[in-house]
Amino acid sequence: MNTNLHHTVTQQIITAMKSSKDFVMPWHSQSAMPLNATTDNCYTGINALNLWAISQERLYGSSIWATYKQWQSIGAQVSKGETGSKIVIYKPLPELKVGDVNKPRVLLRSATVFNVSQVTGWLPLIPLLDKTVLLEAVDQFVANSAAKIEHGGDRACYISKLDKILMPERALFNGSDTSSETEAYYSTLLHELTHWTGIESRCNRDMSGRFSSENYAIEELVAELGAAFLCSELGVTNSPRQDHADYISSWIAVLQYDPKAIFWAAARASEAVAYLSSLQSKSILAQ
């Protein structure tokens, strides 16, 4: 574990935070709004809110939906045993004339839709060009951790209760003014791998925080610092990118009362890196 490097990286990130801009996710979202797979139309109103909520509850990794028949029409099949989600359909009817006033009428009915995570045999009509470069040493480092990683959908996260990492497909990752598509992909993967170290049986960090809470913000600091350290040590990038600072600064407001928080988080990030490094030697010995 290179503690001097970790300290240097932390100091560089703190400096970069002073000029941070709003953080932008480093991958293309297939659709920020819930999207119908056959019409390419976004769900709106209450349907959008409902499908968002269901995606969060059921941990779906994508925002693409369709009815059973719609999935069949494009060569996909809803998996056996899957439960659909209700949406509301408003169909305009001819206006009703009451005296001199025309009153609008709407037929209200429901439909059942299924998320793309519930079907098999579906592929996007226009495949994206993967602009990332395979970094074999980094891929091997990640593989040696034996973390469960699933690629698909349009979000990156670690789900502690399932002990698995969700990642968008590599082709969804964008380059930026400060990073290539390759750097964006691997820094995101290493961020989630740092989260993966946090459970009790590994580095035993407090993983109970919810969005916008203090514990959540601190864990995000740990994960992004861990990604910065690993990107430097594994040669993904030679120095911490502005992207790391942008990500951290988006959470730092809730930690302003404690100026030492980032240093505590940096120490936990170093512990996470050390833990992941220890898995490399174990993997070699097991071969």
Secondary structure, DSSP 4 states (H G I P E B T S, - for coil): --HHHHHHHHHHHHHHHTT------SB--S-SS-EETTT-PBP-HHHHHHHHHHHHHHT-S--EEEEHHHHHHTT-EEPTT---EEEEEEEEEEEEEETTEEEEEEEEEEEEEEEGGGEES---SSPPP------HHHHHHHHHTT--EEE-SS--EEETTTTEEEE--GGGBPP-SS--HHHHHHHHHHHHHHHHTTSTTTT-------TTSHHHHHHHHHHHHHHHHHHHHTTS-SS--HHHHHHHHTTGGGGTT-TTHHHHHHHHHHHHHHHHHHHHHHHHHH-
